[in-house]
Every structure is written in C-alpha cells, then in structure tokens.
Amino acid sequence: MLKGNKELWMAIVASVVITVFYAYVIYATGKTPAAGELFGHTLGILGFLLMLMTETLYSLRKRSRSVRWGRMSEWLEFHIFTGLVGPFMVFLHTSWKFNGLAGAVTLMTAIVVISGFIGRYIYTRIPRTSEGIELDTSLGSAQAAAIANARRMMSVWHMVHIPIGMALFTAAFIHIGGALYYATFLK
C-alpha cells in the first residue's frame, strides 16, 4: 500500500509536520498567525512556490521530447506531493479568513486540489508503462471500450482542471501584487 501511494503518504507526513509547527506557533504566541506577519507570509510564499512548481515543472517535463529529466512516474509523484503540500500551506496562510480575492483564490485552490484527486483516479484507469506512456488497447473489445471511456474522461477532466488552474494562478498573482503593494510598499 505504501509503495503505490508513497507521494500521498509523504504529503500526509509533511502536512502533519507543518501542522505541528503551526500549532506550536499558536501555542507560543497565543494567537492564530496572521497572514501578513512573518510566519503567515512564510507559509504563503513557500506554499505558493510549491504550487508554482506543481504547475510548471511537471508540465515542462511532460512536454519535453528532447530532454529526459527522470521518469514521468516520478514527476507525477512530485506533482501530486507539491500539489497537496503547497495548497495546505497556503490554506494555513489564510489565517482562517476567506474574504475578497484571497477567499476566491482559496476556493479555486480547493477546487483544483479536489479536481486533482479525480484526475489521479481517472489516470490510474488507463494502463501505462513506467514512463507514463499509454499502452495499446488491443486487449479485447470489452477492455478496449473501458480504456477508451477512461481516455475520454481524462480529456474532459483536462478541459476543466487546466483552465481552473490557470484562473487560480492569475488570481494568485493579482493577490500577491496587491498584498505587496498595499501591505508592504505603502508602509
């Protein structure tokens, strides 16, 4: 069980460690860390960087035909790990306040993460090599029909997951720009 889902277990362990540290900060300061304070900013920055890595590095590796930077299965594991831990850190960064643009970014983040779980489920329904290349469907008509259906579901999933992710990052960059301008540069 651990071998097939190691990225999920690593994300859970990382999230528990982050939660313990977050709880310690609450215990030491007696309050929830504000998003605009050092600890809150650090959570937001690190979480956003992990999310940015989730969005860009896996996509670059997937589209690279000439350069081989490791196996696709390892990149998918990295994508899943950073796609869980980064949003978790950003969620803690919110200080449990979900209003305005930041609230919309948090909502879109939750939608993208949930969509990612759905995509992972669909992805596992399509037989692949260790490099992530889809196998031929000449395995019998019933199995071929099931695989073709999974491929159709995957293409529909891409049409939802990717545009929401792009909207998320657009809104996140606007939020970051606004936070820098209003909370940092105007002081």
C-alpha positions as CSV (number, residue, x, y, z in Angstrom):
1,M,0.0,0.0,0.0
2,L,2.8,2.5,0.9
3,K,4.7,1.8,-2.3
4,G,1.8,2.6,-4.7
5,N,0.8,5.7,-2.9
6,K,4.1,7.0,-1.5
7,E,3.5,10.5,-2.7
8,L,0.3,10.6,-0.7
9,W,1.9,9.3,2.4
10,M,4.8,11.7,2.1
11,A,2.3,14.6,1.7
12,I,0.5,13.4,4.8
13,V,3.7,13.3,6.8
14,A,4.8,16.7,5.6
15,S,1.4,18.2,6.4
16,V,1.5,16.7,9.9
17,V,4.9,18.2,10.5
18,I,3.7,21.6,9.2
19,T,0.6,21.3,11.4
20,V,2.6,20.5,14.5
21,F,4.9,23.5,13.8
22,Y,1.8,25.7,13.1
23,A,0.2,24.5,16.4
24,Y,3.5,25.3,18.2
25,V,3.4,28.9,16.8
26,I,-0.2,29.2,18.1
27,Y,0.8,27.9,21.5
28,A,3.9,30.1,21.7
29,T,2.2,33.3,20.6
30,G,-1.3,32.6,21.9
31,K,-3.0,33.5,18.6
32,T,-3.5,32.3,15.1
33,P,-0.7,33.5,12.9
34,A,-1.9,36.4,10.8
35,A,-1.4,36.2,7.0
36,G,0.6,39.4,7.0
37,E,3.0,38.5,9.7
38,L,6.4,36.8,9.2
39,F,5.2,33.2,9.8
40,G,2.0,33.7,7.8
41,H,3.9,35.2,4.9
42,T,6.4,32.4,5.0
43,L,3.7,29.8,4.8
44,G,2.1,31.7,1.9
45,I,5.3,32.2,0.0
46,L,6.5,28.6,0.4
47,G,3.1,27.2,-0.3
48,F,2.7,29.3,-3.5
49,L,6.2,28.3,-4.7
50,L,5.3,24.6,-4.2
51,M,2.1,25.2,-6.2
52,L,4.0,27.0,-8.9
53,M,6.4,24.1,-9.1
54,T,3.4,21.8,-9.3
55,E,2.0,23.7,-12.2
56,T,5.2,24.3,-14.2
57,L,7.8,21.6,-13.7
58,Y,5.6,18.6,-14.3
59,S,4.1,20.2,-17.4
60,L,7.5,21.1,-18.8
61,R,8.8,17.5,-18.2
62,K,5.6,16.1,-19.8
63,R,6.0,18.2,-22.9
64,S,9.8,17.8,-23.2
65,R,10.6,15.4,-26.1
66,S,14.4,16.0,-26.3
67,V,15.4,16.2,-22.6
68,R,14.8,13.4,-20.2
69,W,14.8,14.6,-16.6
70,G,13.8,11.4,-14.9
71,R,10.9,9.1,-15.3
72,M,7.4,10.5,-15.8
73,S,6.0,8.4,-12.9
74,E,8.4,10.2,-10.5
75,W,7.4,13.6,-11.9
76,L,3.8,12.7,-11.4
77,E,4.6,11.7,-7.8
78,F,6.4,15.1,-7.3
79,H,3.4,16.9,-8.9
80,I,1.0,15.2,-6.5
81,F,3.2,15.8,-3.4
82,T,3.7,19.5,-4.2
83,G,0.0,19.8,-5.3
84,L,-1.1,18.7,-1.8
85,V,1.5,20.3,0.5
86,G,1.6,23.7,-1.3
87,P,-2.1,24.3,-1.1
88,F,-2.2,23.1,2.5
89,M,0.5,25.7,3.4
90,V,-1.5,28.4,1.5
91,F,-4.6,27.3,3.4
92,L,-2.8,27.8,6.7
93,H,-1.6,31.2,5.4
94,T,-5.2,32.4,5.2
95,S,-5.5,32.7,9.0
96,W,-8.9,31.2,8.6
97,K,-10.2,34.3,6.7
98,F,-11.8,33.7,3.3
99,N,-13.0,37.1,2.1
100,G,-12.2,39.1,-1.1
101,L,-9.8,38.0,-3.7
102,A,-7.8,35.9,-1.3
103,G,-11.0,33.9,-0.5
104,A,-11.7,33.3,-4.2
105,V,-8.1,32.1,-4.6
106,T,-8.6,29.7,-1.7
107,L,-11.8,28.4,-3.2
108,M,-10.2,27.9,-6.6
109,T,-7.2,26.2,-4.8
110,A,-9.6,23.7,-3.2
111,I,-11.4,23.1,-6.5
112,V,-8.1,22.4,-8.2
113,V,-6.9,20.0,-5.4
114,I,-10.2,18.1,-5.5
115,S,-10.1,18.0,-9.3
116,G,-6.5,16.6,-9.0
117,F,-7.8,13.7,-6.9
118,I,-10.4,13.0,-9.5
119,G,-7.7,13.2,-12.3
120,R,-5.5,10.8,-10.4
121,Y,-8.3,8.3,-10.2
122,I,-9.0,8.6,-13.9
123,Y,-5.3,8.4,-14.7
124,T,-4.9,5.1,-12.9
125,R,-7.7,3.6,-15.1
126,I,-5.5,3.9,-18.2
127,P,-2.8,1.2,-18.4
128,R,0.7,2.8,-18.9
129,T,4.4,2.0,-19.0
130,S,6.7,3.1,-16.1
131,E,7.4,6.2,-18.3
132,G,3.7,7.1,-18.3
133,I,3.1,6.2,-22.0
134,E,-0.3,4.7,-22.6
135,L,-0.4,1.1,-23.6
136,D,-2.1,-0.2,-26.7
137,T,-5.8,-1.1,-26.4
138,S,-5.6,-4.3,-28.4
139,L,-6.5,-6.3,-25.3
140,G,-10.1,-7.3,-26.2
141,S,-13.2,-5.4,-27.1
142,A,-14.6,-5.0,-23.5
143,Q,-11.3,-3.9,-22.0
144,A,-10.6,-1.6,-25.0
145,A,-14.0,0.1,-24.6
146,A,-13.3,0.7,-20.9
147,I,-9.9,2.2,-21.7
148,A,-11.4,4.4,-24.4
149,N,-14.0,5.6,-21.9
150,A,-11.3,6.4,-19.4
151,R,-9.4,8.3,-22.1
152,R,-12.5,10.4,-22.9
153,M,-13.0,11.1,-19.2
154,M,-9.3,12.2,-18.9
155,S,-9.7,14.6,-21.8
156,V,-12.8,16.1,-20.2
157,W,-11.0,16.3,-16.9
158,H,-8.1,18.2,-18.6
159,M,-10.6,20.7,-20.1
160,V,-11.8,21.5,-16.5
161,H,-8.6,21.1,-14.4
162,I,-6.2,23.2,-16.5
163,P,-8.4,26.3,-17.1
164,I,-9.3,26.4,-13.4
165,G,-5.6,26.1,-12.6
166,M,-4.8,29.0,-14.9
167,A,-7.5,31.1,-13.4
168,L,-6.2,30.2,-9.9
169,F,-2.6,31.3,-10.8
170,T,-3.9,34.5,-12.4
171,A,-5.9,35.4,-9.3
172,A,-3.0,34.4,-7.1
173,F,-0.5,36.7,-8.9
174,I,-3.0,39.5,-8.6
175,H,-3.4,38.8,-4.9
176,I,0.4,38.7,-4.4
177,G,0.7,42.0,-6.3
178,G,-2.0,43.6,-4.2
179,A,-0.5,42.3,-1.0
180,L,2.9,43.6,-1.9
181,Y,1.5,47.0,-2.9
182,Y,-0.9,47.6,-0.1
183,A,0.7,45.8,2.8
184,T,4.4,46.3,2.0
185,F,5.1,49.2,-0.3
186,L,2.6,51.6,1.1
187,K,4.0,51.3,4.7
